[in-house]
Amino acid sequence: MKDKVLQPDEAKYSEPGKAFDNLAKILKENFSNPDWNGPFLGKVVKAPPNLEVQIDERIILKADRIVVAWEKVAGYTREFEVKGDIEIDVTDSENQDSGGNIHNKIKAKGTYKASGTNKWTDELKVGDEVILNEFKNQKKFYLVDKAYYYKAGE
């Protein structure tokens, strides 16, 4: 009975390793390509650092089963550099401010350069819907990103 798929009650109370083996068996039975079954949608039920993502009513992935890209982690920093052209045209249609000072039209043109560090300050939160891909061995999942749905007419 090694290849037997556990029933929901059996899987719910089994050891974590057996539950994931069971998930792998279910995926293998239901899809013709057991090496990749496409992306999964999941919902964050516990925020990092003890991340947990629910992928169906019975399966909750624990942090040790989820690989998260570094840029999804609060505190992630990345250096940047921006170069470009800029043109400014500010016109005060009244040419006079509330204090009675006269202003002229301001026009400027030139190049700019900026560099620095971006720091991520947000992180996954409970209730976020996320996109996951499974690794070939079906024991770990890669959290790709948060999911977003466009509304009709946007």
MODELLER restraints for C-alpha pairs under 7 A, 6 or more apart:
rsr = mdl.restraints
at = mdl.atoms
rsr.add(forms.Gaussian(group=physical.xy_distance, feature=features.Distance(at['CA:5:A'], at['CA:22:A']), mean=5.83, stdev=0.5))
rsr.add(forms.Gaussian(group=physical.xy_distance, feature=features.Distance(at['CA:5:A'], at['CA:25:A']), mean=6.49, stdev=0.5))
rsr.add(forms.Gaussian(group=physical.xy_distance, feature=features.Distance(at['CA:5:A'], at['CA:26:A']), mean=6.90, stdev=0.5))
rsr.add(forms.Gaussian(group=physical.xy_distance, feature=features.Distance(at['CA:6:A'], at['CA:22:A']), mean=6.25, stdev=0.5))
rsr.add(forms.Gaussian(group=physical.xy_distance, feature=features.Distance(at['CA:11:A'], at['CA:19:A']), mean=5.42, stdev=0.5))
rsr.add(forms.Gaussian(group=physical.xy_distance, feature=features.Distance(at['CA:12:A'], at['CA:58:A']), mean=6.76, stdev=0.5))
rsr.add(forms.Gaussian(group=physical.xy_distance, feature=features.Distance(at['CA:20:A'], at['CA:139:A']), mean=6.53, stdev=0.5))
rsr.add(forms.Gaussian(group=physical.xy_distance, feature=features.Distance(at['CA:24:A'], at['CA:138:A']), mean=5.95, stdev=0.5))
rsr.add(forms.Gaussian(group=physical.xy_distance, feature=features.Distance(at['CA:27:A'], at['CA:34:A']), mean=6.80, stdev=0.5))
rsr.add(forms.Gaussian(group=physical.xy_distance, feature=features.Distance(at['CA:28:A'], at['CA:34:A']), mean=4.87, stdev=0.5))
rsr.add(forms.Gaussian(group=physical.xy_distance, feature=features.Distance(at['CA:31:A'], at['CA:37:A']), mean=6.63, stdev=0.5))
rsr.add(forms.Gaussian(group=physical.xy_distance, feature=features.Distance(at['CA:35:A'], at['CA:136:A']), mean=5.19, stdev=0.5))
rsr.add(forms.Gaussian(group=physical.xy_distance, feature=features.Distance(at['CA:36:A'], at['CA:136:A']), mean=6.39, stdev=0.5))
rsr.add(forms.Gaussian(group=physical.xy_distance, feature=features.Distance(at['CA:38:A'], at['CA:133:A']), mean=6.63, stdev=0.5))
rsr.add(forms.Gaussian(group=physical.xy_distance, feature=features.Distance(at['CA:39:A'], at['CA:131:A']), mean=6.55, stdev=0.5))
rsr.add(forms.Gaussian(group=physical.xy_distance, feature=features.Distance(at['CA:39:A'], at['CA:132:A']), mean=5.52, stdev=0.5))
rsr.add(forms.Gaussian(group=physical.xy_distance, feature=features.Distance(at['CA:39:A'], at['CA:133:A']), mean=4.71, stdev=0.5))
rsr.add(forms.Gaussian(group=physical.xy_distance, feature=features.Distance(at['CA:40:A'], at['CA:131:A']), mean=5.78, stdev=0.5))
rsr.add(forms.Gaussian(group=physical.xy_distance, feature=features.Distance(at['CA:40:A'], at['CA:132:A']), mean=4.96, stdev=0.5))
rsr.add(forms.Gaussian(group=physical.xy_distance, feature=features.Distance(at['CA:40:A'], at['CA:133:A']), mean=6.12, stdev=0.5))
rsr.add(forms.Gaussian(group=physical.xy_distance, feature=features.Distance(at['CA:41:A'], at['CA:55:A']), mean=6.35, stdev=0.5))
rsr.add(forms.Gaussian(group=physical.xy_distance, feature=features.Distance(at['CA:41:A'], at['CA:129:A']), mean=6.83, stdev=0.5))
rsr.add(forms.Gaussian(group=physical.xy_distance, feature=features.Distance(at['CA:41:A'], at['CA:130:A']), mean=5.71, stdev=0.5))
rsr.add(forms.Gaussian(group=physical.xy_distance, feature=features.Distance(at['CA:41:A'], at['CA:131:A']), mean=4.85, stdev=0.5))
rsr.add(forms.Gaussian(group=physical.xy_distance, feature=features.Distance(at['CA:41:A'], at['CA:132:A']), mean=6.13, stdev=0.5))
rsr.add(forms.Gaussian(group=physical.xy_distance, feature=features.Distance(at['CA:42:A'], at['CA:53:A']), mean=5.88, stdev=0.5))
rsr.add(forms.Gaussian(group=physical.xy_distance, feature=features.Distance(at['CA:42:A'], at['CA:54:A']), mean=5.34, stdev=0.5))
rsr.add(forms.Gaussian(group=physical.xy_distance, feature=features.Distance(at['CA:42:A'], at['CA:55:A']), mean=4.41, stdev=0.5))
rsr.add(forms.Gaussian(group=physical.xy_distance, feature=features.Distance(at['CA:42:A'], at['CA:129:A']), mean=5.64, stdev=0.5))
rsr.add(forms.Gaussian(group=physical.xy_distance, feature=features.Distance(at['CA:42:A'], at['CA:130:A']), mean=5.22, stdev=0.5))
rsr.add(forms.Gaussian(group=physical.xy_distance, feature=features.Distance(at['CA:42:A'], at['CA:131:A']), mean=6.39, stdev=0.5))
rsr.add(forms.Gaussian(group=physical.xy_distance, feature=features.Distance(at['CA:43:A'], at['CA:53:A']), mean=5.33, stdev=0.5))
rsr.add(forms.Gaussian(group=physical.xy_distance, feature=features.Distance(at['CA:43:A'], at['CA:54:A']), mean=5.26, stdev=0.5))
rsr.add(forms.Gaussian(group=physical.xy_distance, feature=features.Distance(at['CA:43:A'], at['CA:55:A']), mean=6.69, stdev=0.5))
rsr.add(forms.Gaussian(group=physical.xy_distance, feature=features.Distance(at['CA:43:A'], at['CA:127:A']), mean=5.88, stdev=0.5))
rsr.add(forms.Gaussian(group=physical.xy_distance, feature=features.Distance(at['CA:43:A'], at['CA:128:A']), mean=5.70, stdev=0.5))
rsr.add(forms.Gaussian(group=physical.xy_distance, feature=features.Distance(at['CA:43:A'], at['CA:129:A']), mean=4.45, stdev=0.5))
rsr.add(forms.Gaussian(group=physical.xy_distance, feature=features.Distance(at['CA:43:A'], at['CA:130:A']), mean=6.01, stdev=0.5))
rsr.add(forms.Gaussian(group=physical.xy_distance, feature=features.Distance(at['CA:44:A'], at['CA:52:A']), mean=5.96, stdev=0.5))
rsr.add(forms.Gaussian(group=physical.xy_distance, feature=features.Distance(at['CA:44:A'], at['CA:53:A']), mean=4.44, stdev=0.5))
rsr.add(forms.Gaussian(group=physical.xy_distance, feature=features.Distance(at['CA:44:A'], at['CA:54:A']), mean=6.44, stdev=0.5))
rsr.add(forms.Gaussian(group=physical.xy_distance, feature=features.Distance(at['CA:44:A'], at['CA:125:A']), mean=6.62, stdev=0.5))
rsr.add(forms.Gaussian(group=physical.xy_distance, feature=features.Distance(at['CA:44:A'], at['CA:126:A']), mean=4.92, stdev=0.5))
rsr.add(forms.Gaussian(group=physical.xy_distance, feature=features.Distance(at['CA:44:A'], at['CA:127:A']), mean=5.28, stdev=0.5))
rsr.add(forms.Gaussian(group=physical.xy_distance, feature=features.Distance(at['CA:44:A'], at['CA:128:A']), mean=5.39, stdev=0.5))
rsr.add(forms.Gaussian(group=physical.xy_distance, feature=features.Distance(at['CA:44:A'], at['CA:129:A']), mean=6.40, stdev=0.5))
rsr.add(forms.Gaussian(group=physical.xy_distance, feature=features.Distance(at['CA:45:A'], at['CA:52:A']), mean=5.58, stdev=0.5))
rsr.add(forms.Gaussian(group=physical.xy_distance, feature=features.Distance(at['CA:45:A'], at['CA:53:A']), mean=5.59, stdev=0.5))
rsr.add(forms.Gaussian(group=physical.xy_distance, feature=features.Distance(at['CA:45:A'], at['CA:54:A']), mean=6.50, stdev=0.5))
rsr.add(forms.Gaussian(group=physical.xy_distance, feature=features.Distance(at['CA:45:A'], at['CA:126:A']), mean=5.09, stdev=0.5))
rsr.add(forms.Gaussian(group=physical.xy_distance, feature=features.Distance(at['CA:45:A'], at['CA:127:A']), mean=6.29, stdev=0.5))
rsr.add(forms.Gaussian(group=physical.xy_distance, feature=features.Distance(at['CA:46:A'], at['CA:52:A']), mean=4.86, stdev=0.5))
rsr.add(forms.Gaussian(group=physical.xy_distance, feature=features.Distance(at['CA:46:A'], at['CA:126:A']), mean=5.59, stdev=0.5))
rsr.add(forms.Gaussian(group=physical.xy_distance, feature=features.Distance(at['CA:47:A'], at['CA:124:A']), mean=6.13, stdev=0.5))
rsr.add(forms.Gaussian(group=physical.xy_distance, feature=features.Distance(at['CA:47:A'], at['CA:125:A']), mean=5.21, stdev=0.5))
rsr.add(forms.Gaussian(group=physical.xy_distance, feature=features.Distance(at['CA:47:A'], at['CA:126:A']), mean=5.51, stdev=0.5))
rsr.add(forms.Gaussian(group=physical.xy_distance, feature=features.Distance(at['CA:48:A'], at['CA:124:A']), mean=6.86, stdev=0.5))
rsr.add(forms.Gaussian(group=physical.xy_distance, feature=features.Distance(at['CA:50:A'], at['CA:63:A']), mean=5.82, stdev=0.5))
rsr.add(forms.Gaussian(group=physical.xy_distance, feature=features.Distance(at['CA:51:A'], at['CA:62:A']), mean=6.30, stdev=0.5))
rsr.add(forms.Gaussian(group=physical.xy_distance, feature=features.Distance(at['CA:51:A'], at['CA:63:A']), mean=4.83, stdev=0.5))
rsr.add(forms.Gaussian(group=physical.xy_distance, feature=features.Distance(at['CA:52:A'], at['CA:60:A']), mean=6.40, stdev=0.5))
rsr.add(forms.Gaussian(group=physical.xy_distance, feature=features.Distance(at['CA:52:A'], at['CA:61:A']), mean=5.46, stdev=0.5))
rsr.add(forms.Gaussian(group=physical.xy_distance, feature=features.Distance(at['CA:52:A'], at['CA:62:A']), mean=4.65, stdev=0.5))
rsr.add(forms.Gaussian(group=physical.xy_distance, feature=features.Distance(at['CA:52:A'], at['CA:63:A']), mean=5.76, stdev=0.5))
rsr.add(forms.Gaussian(group=physical.xy_distance, feature=features.Distance(at['CA:53:A'], at['CA:60:A']), mean=5.49, stdev=0.5))
rsr.add(forms.Gaussian(group=physical.xy_distance, feature=features.Distance(at['CA:53:A'], at['CA:61:A']), mean=5.11, stdev=0.5))
rsr.add(forms.Gaussian(group=physical.xy_distance, feature=features.Distance(at['CA:53:A'], at['CA:62:A']), mean=6.78, stdev=0.5))
rsr.add(forms.Gaussian(group=physical.xy_distance, feature=features.Distance(at['CA:54:A'], at['CA:60:A']), mean=4.12, stdev=0.5))
rsr.add(forms.Gaussian(group=physical.xy_distance, feature=features.Distance(at['CA:54:A'], at['CA:61:A']), mean=6.07, stdev=0.5))
rsr.add(forms.Gaussian(group=physical.xy_distance, feature=features.Distance(at['CA:65:A'], at['CA:139:A']), mean=6.66, stdev=0.5))
rsr.add(forms.Gaussian(group=physical.xy_distance, feature=features.Distance(at['CA:65:A'], at['CA:140:A']), mean=4.55, stdev=0.5))
rsr.add(forms.Gaussian(group=physical.xy_distance, feature=features.Distance(at['CA:65:A'], at['CA:141:A']), mean=6.13, stdev=0.5))
rsr.add(forms.Gaussian(group=physical.xy_distance, feature=features.Distance(at['CA:66:A'], at['CA:140:A']), mean=5.70, stdev=0.5))
rsr.add(forms.Gaussian(group=physical.xy_distance, feature=features.Distance(at['CA:66:A'], at['CA:141:A']), mean=4.89, stdev=0.5))
rsr.add(forms.Gaussian(group=physical.xy_distance, feature=features.Distance(at['CA:66:A'], at['CA:142:A']), mean=5.83, stdev=0.5))
rsr.add(forms.Gaussian(group=physical.xy_distance, feature=features.Distance(at['CA:66:A'], at['CA:143:A']), mean=6.59, stdev=0.5))
rsr.add(forms.Gaussian(group=physical.xy_distance, feature=features.Distance(at['CA:67:A'], at['CA:141:A']), mean=6.03, stdev=0.5))
rsr.add(forms.Gaussian(group=physical.xy_distance, feature=features.Distance(at['CA:67:A'], at['CA:142:A']), mean=4.72, stdev=0.5))
rsr.add(forms.Gaussian(group=physical.xy_distance, feature=features.Distance(at['CA:67:A'], at['CA:143:A']), mean=6.06, stdev=0.5))
rsr.add(forms.Gaussian(group=physical.xy_distance, feature=features.Distance(at['CA:68:A'], at['CA:142:A']), mean=6.08, stdev=0.5))
rsr.add(forms.Gaussian(group=physical.xy_distance, feature=features.Distance(at['CA:68:A'], at['CA:143:A']), mean=5.17, stdev=0.5))
rsr.add(forms.Gaussian(group=physical.xy_distance, feature=features.Distance(at['CA:70:A'], at['CA:76:A']), mean=6.71, stdev=0.5))
rsr.add(forms.Gaussian(group=physical.xy_distance, feature=features.Distance(at['CA:72:A'], at['CA:123:A']), mean=6.38, stdev=0.5))
rsr.add(forms.Gaussian(group=physical.xy_distance, feature=features.Distance(at['CA:73:A'], at['CA:123:A']), mean=5.79, stdev=0.5))
rsr.add(forms.Gaussian(group=physical.xy_distance, feature=features.Distance(at['CA:74:A'], at['CA:120:A']), mean=5.24, stdev=0.5))
rsr.add(forms.Gaussian(group=physical.xy_distance, feature=features.Distance(at['CA:74:A'], at['CA:121:A']), mean=4.91, stdev=0.5))
rsr.add(forms.Gaussian(group=physical.xy_distance, feature=features.Distance(at['CA:74:A'], at['CA:122:A']), mean=5.41, stdev=0.5))
rsr.add(forms.Gaussian(group=physical.xy_distance, feature=features.Distance(at['CA:74:A'], at['CA:123:A']), mean=5.19, stdev=0.5))
rsr.add(forms.Gaussian(group=physical.xy_distance, feature=features.Distance(at['CA:75:A'], at['CA:119:A']), mean=5.94, stdev=0.5))
rsr.add(forms.Gaussian(group=physical.xy_distance, feature=features.Distance(at['CA:75:A'], at['CA:120:A']), mean=5.34, stdev=0.5))
rsr.add(forms.Gaussian(group=physical.xy_distance, feature=features.Distance(at['CA:75:A'], at['CA:121:A']), mean=5.89, stdev=0.5))
rsr.add(forms.Gaussian(group=physical.xy_distance, feature=features.Distance(at['CA:76:A'], at['CA:119:A']), mean=5.74, stdev=0.5))
rsr.add(forms.Gaussian(group=physical.xy_distance, feature=features.Distance(at['CA:76:A'], at['CA:120:A']), mean=5.37, stdev=0.5))
rsr.add(forms.Gaussian(group=physical.xy_distance, feature=features.Distance(at['CA:77:A'], at['CA:117:A']), mean=6.39, stdev=0.5))
rsr.add(forms.Gaussian(group=physical.xy_distance, feature=features.Distance(at['CA:77:A'], at['CA:118:A']), mean=5.48, stdev=0.5))
rsr.add(forms.Gaussian(group=physical.xy_distance, feature=features.Distance(at['CA:77:A'], at['CA:119:A']), mean=4.43, stdev=0.5))
rsr.add(forms.Gaussian(group=physical.xy_distance, feature=features.Distance(at['CA:77:A'], at['CA:120:A']), mean=6.39, stdev=0.5))
rsr.add(forms.Gaussian(group=physical.xy_distance, feature=features.Distance(at['CA:78:A'], at['CA:117:A']), mean=5.50, stdev=0.5))
rsr.add(forms.Gaussian(group=physical.xy_distance, feature=features.Distance(at['CA:78:A'], at['CA:118:A']), mean=5.40, stdev=0.5))
rsr.add(forms.Gaussian(group=physical.xy_distance, feature=features.Distance(at['CA:78:A'], at['CA:119:A']), mean=6.75, stdev=0.5))
rsr.add(forms.Gaussian(group=physical.xy_distance, feature=features.Distance(at['CA:79:A'], at['CA:116:A']), mean=5.70, stdev=0.5))
rsr.add(forms.Gaussian(group=physical.xy_distance, feature=features.Distance(at['CA:79:A'], at['CA:117:A']), mean=4.29, stdev=0.5))
rsr.add(forms.Gaussian(group=physical.xy_distance, feature=features.Distance(at['CA:79:A'], at['CA:118:A']), mean=6.28, stdev=0.5))
rsr.add(forms.Gaussian(group=physical.xy_distance, feature=features.Distance(at['CA:80:A'], at['CA:115:A']), mean=5.47, stdev=0.5))
rsr.add(forms.Gaussian(group=physical.xy_distance, feature=features.Distance(at['CA:80:A'], at['CA:116:A']), mean=5.56, stdev=0.5))
rsr.add(forms.Gaussian(group=physical.xy_distance, feature=features.Distance(at['CA:80:A'], at['CA:117:A']), mean=5.89, stdev=0.5))
rsr.add(forms.Gaussian(group=physical.xy_distance, feature=features.Distance(at['CA:81:A'], at['CA:114:A']), mean=5.69, stdev=0.5))
rsr.add(forms.Gaussian(group=physical.xy_distance, feature=features.Distance(at['CA:81:A'], at['CA:115:A']), mean=4.18, stdev=0.5))
rsr.add(forms.Gaussian(group=physical.xy_distance, feature=features.Distance(at['CA:81:A'], at['CA:116:A']), mean=6.69, stdev=0.5))
rsr.add(forms.Gaussian(group=physical.xy_distance, feature=features.Distance(at['CA:82:A'], at['CA:113:A']), mean=5.62, stdev=0.5))
rsr.add(forms.Gaussian(group=physical.xy_distance, feature=features.Distance(at['CA:82:A'], at['CA:114:A']), mean=5.14, stdev=0.5))
rsr.add(forms.Gaussian(group=physical.xy_distance, feature=features.Distance(at['CA:82:A'], at['CA:115:A']), mean=6.20, stdev=0.5))
rsr.add(forms.Gaussian(group=physical.xy_distance, feature=features.Distance(at['CA:83:A'], at['CA:112:A']), mean=5.75, stdev=0.5))
rsr.add(forms.Gaussian(group=physical.xy_distance, feature=features.Distance(at['CA:83:A'], at['CA:113:A']), mean=4.48, stdev=0.5))
rsr.add(forms.Gaussian(group=physical.xy_distance, feature=features.Distance(at['CA:83:A'], at['CA:114:A']), mean=6.56, stdev=0.5))
rsr.add(forms.Gaussian(group=physical.xy_distance, feature=features.Distance(at['CA:84:A'], at['CA:111:A']), mean=5.66, stdev=0.5))
rsr.add(forms.Gaussian(group=physical.xy_distance, feature=features.Distance(at['CA:84:A'], at['CA:112:A']), mean=5.57, stdev=0.5))
rsr.add(forms.Gaussian(group=physical.xy_distance, feature=features.Distance(at['CA:84:A'], at['CA:113:A']), mean=6.71, stdev=0.5))
rsr.add(forms.Gaussian(group=physical.xy_distance, feature=features.Distance(at['CA:85:A'], at['CA:110:A']), mean=5.84, stdev=0.5))
rsr.add(forms.Gaussian(group=physical.xy_distance, feature=features.Distance(at['CA:85:A'], at['CA:111:A']), mean=4.27, stdev=0.5))
rsr.add(forms.Gaussian(group=physical.xy_distance, feature=features.Distance(at['CA:85:A'], at['CA:112:A']), mean=6.08, stdev=0.5))
rsr.add(forms.Gaussian(group=physical.xy_distance, feature=features.Distance(at['CA:86:A'], at['CA:109:A']), mean=5.82, stdev=0.5))
rsr.add(forms.Gaussian(group=physical.xy_distance, feature=features.Distance(at['CA:86:A'], at['CA:110:A']), mean=5.47, stdev=0.5))
rsr.add(forms.Gaussian(group=physical.xy_distance, feature=features.Distance(at['CA:86:A'], at['CA:111:A']), mean=5.64, stdev=0.5))
rsr.add(forms.Gaussian(group=physical.xy_distance, feature=features.Distance(at['CA:86:A'], at['CA:112:A']), mean=6.76, stdev=0.5))
rsr.add(forms.Gaussian(group=physical.xy_distance, feature=features.Distance(at['CA:87:A'], at['CA:108:A']), mean=5.71, stdev=0.5))
rsr.add(forms.Gaussian(group=physical.xy_distance, feature=features.Distance(at['CA:87:A'], at['CA:109:A']), mean=4.38, stdev=0.5))
rsr.add(forms.Gaussian(group=physical.xy_distance, feature=features.Distance(at['CA:87:A'], at['CA:110:A']), mean=6.51, stdev=0.5))
rsr.add(forms.Gaussian(group=physical.xy_distance, feature=features.Distance(at['CA:88:A'], at['CA:107:A']), mean=5.49, stdev=0.5))
rsr.add(forms.Gaussian(group=physical.xy_distance, feature=features.Distance(at['CA:88:A'], at['CA:108:A']), mean=5.01, stdev=0.5))
rsr.add(forms.Gaussian(group=physical.xy_distance, feature=features.Distance(at['CA:88:A'], at['CA:109:A']), mean=6.30, stdev=0.5))
rsr.add(forms.Gaussian(group=physical.xy_distance, feature=features.Distance(at['CA:89:A'], at['CA:106:A']), mean=5.82, stdev=0.5))
rsr.add(forms.Gaussian(group=physical.xy_distance, feature=features.Distance(at['CA:89:A'], at['CA:107:A']), mean=4.52, stdev=0.5))
rsr.add(forms.Gaussian(group=physical.xy_distance, feature=features.Distance(at['CA:89:A'], at['CA:108:A']), mean=6.59, stdev=0.5))
rsr.add(forms.Gaussian(group=physical.xy_distance, feature=features.Distance(at['CA:90:A'], at['CA:105:A']), mean=6.16, stdev=0.5))
rsr.add(forms.Gaussian(group=physical.xy_distance, feature=features.Distance(at['CA:90:A'], at['CA:106:A']), mean=5.14, stdev=0.5))
rsr.add(forms.Gaussian(group=physical.xy_distance, feature=features.Distance(at['CA:90:A'], at['CA:107:A']), mean=6.42, stdev=0.5))
rsr.add(forms.Gaussian(group=physical.xy_distance, feature=features.Distance(at['CA:91:A'], at['CA:105:A']), mean=4.89, stdev=0.5))
rsr.add(forms.Gaussian(group=physical.xy_distance, feature=features.Distance(at['CA:91:A'], at['CA:106:A']), mean=6.38, stdev=0.5))
rsr.add(forms.Gaussian(group=physical.xy_distance, feature=features.Distance(at['CA:92:A'], at['CA:103:A']), mean=6.99, stdev=0.5))
rsr.add(forms.Gaussian(group=physical.xy_distance, feature=features.Distance(at['CA:92:A'], at['CA:105:A']), mean=6.54, stdev=0.5))
rsr.add(forms.Gaussian(group=physical.xy_distance, feature=features.Distance(at['CA:95:A'], at['CA:102:A']), mean=5.51, stdev=0.5))
rsr.add(forms.Gaussian(group=physical.xy_distance, feature=features.Distance(at['CA:95:A'], at['CA:103:A']), mean=4.82, stdev=0.5))
rsr.add(forms.Gaussian(group=physical.xy_distance, feature=features.Distance(at['CA:95:A'], at['CA:104:A']), mean=6.15, stdev=0.5))
rsr.add(forms.Gaussian(group=physical.xy_distance, feature=features.Distance(at['CA:96:A'], at['CA:102:A']), mean=4.45, stdev=0.5))
rsr.add(forms.Gaussian(group=physical.xy_distance, feature=features.Distance(at['CA:96:A'], at['CA:103:A']), mean=5.71, stdev=0.5))
rsr.add(forms.Gaussian(group=physical.xy_distance, feature=features.Distance(at['CA:128:A'], at['CA:146:A']), mean=6.73, stdev=0.5))
rsr.add(forms.Gaussian(group=physical.xy_distance, feature=features.Distance(at['CA:129:A'], at['CA:146:A']), mean=5.82, stdev=0.5))
rsr.add(forms.Gaussian(group=physical.xy_distance, feature=features.Distance(at['CA:129:A'], at['CA:147:A']), mean=5.45, stdev=0.5))
rsr.add(forms.Gaussian(group=physical.xy_distance, feature=features.Distance(at['CA:130:A'], at['CA:143:A']), mean=6.95, stdev=0.5))
rsr.add(forms.Gaussian(group=physical.xy_distance, feature=features.Distance(at['CA:130:A'], at['CA:145:A']), mean=5.72, stdev=0.5))
rsr.add(forms.Gaussian(group=physical.xy_distance, feature=features.Distance(at['CA:130:A'], at['CA:146:A']), mean=4.23, stdev=0.5))
rsr.add(forms.Gaussian(group=physical.xy_distance, feature=features.Distance(at['CA:130:A'], at['CA:147:A']), mean=4.96, stdev=0.5))
rsr.add(forms.Gaussian(group=physical.xy_distance, feature=features.Distance(at['CA:131:A'], at['CA:143:A']), mean=6.02, stdev=0.5))
rsr.add(forms.Gaussian(group=physical.xy_distance, feature=features.Distance(at['CA:131:A'], at['CA:144:A']), mean=5.48, stdev=0.5))
rsr.add(forms.Gaussian(group=physical.xy_distance, feature=features.Distance(at['CA:131:A'], at['CA:145:A']), mean=5.61, stdev=0.5))
rsr.add(forms.Gaussian(group=physical.xy_distance, feature=features.Distance(at['CA:131:A'], at['CA:146:A']), mean=6.13, stdev=0.5))
rsr.add(forms.Gaussian(group=physical.xy_distance, feature=features.Distance(at['CA:131:A'], at['CA:147:A']), mean=5.93, stdev=0.5))
rsr.add(forms.Gaussian(group=physical.xy_distance, feature=features.Distance(at['CA:132:A'], at['CA:141:A']), mean=6.18, stdev=0.5))
rsr.add(forms.Gaussian(group=physical.xy_distance, feature=features.Distance(at['CA:132:A'], at['CA:142:A']), mean=5.44, stdev=0.5))
rsr.add(forms.Gaussian(group=physical.xy_distance, feature=features.Distance(at['CA:132:A'], at['CA:143:A']), mean=4.53, stdev=0.5))
rsr.add(forms.Gaussian(group=physical.xy_distance, feature=features.Distance(at['CA:132:A'], at['CA:144:A']), mean=5.57, stdev=0.5))
rsr.add(forms.Gaussian(group=physical.xy_distance, feature=features.Distance(at['CA:133:A'], at['CA:141:A']), mean=5.56, stdev=0.5))
rsr.add(forms.Gaussian(group=physical.xy_distance, feature=features.Distance(at['CA:133:A'], at['CA:142:A']), mean=5.16, stdev=0.5))
rsr.add(forms.Gaussian(group=physical.xy_distance, feature=features.Distance(at['CA:133:A'], at['CA:143:A']), mean=6.67, stdev=0.5))
rsr.add(forms.Gaussian(group=physical.xy_distance, feature=features.Distance(at['CA:134:A'], at['CA:140:A']), mean=6.14, stdev=0.5))
rsr.add(forms.Gaussian(group=physical.xy_distance, feature=features.Distance(at['CA:134:A'], at['CA:141:A']), mean=4.32, stdev=0.5))
rsr.add(forms.Gaussian(group=physical.xy_distance, feature=features.Distance(at['CA:134:A'], at['CA:142:A']), mean=6.10, stdev=0.5))
rsr.add(forms.Gaussian(group=physical.xy_distance, feature=features.Distance(at['CA:135:A'], at['CA:141:A']), mean=5.73, stdev=0.5))
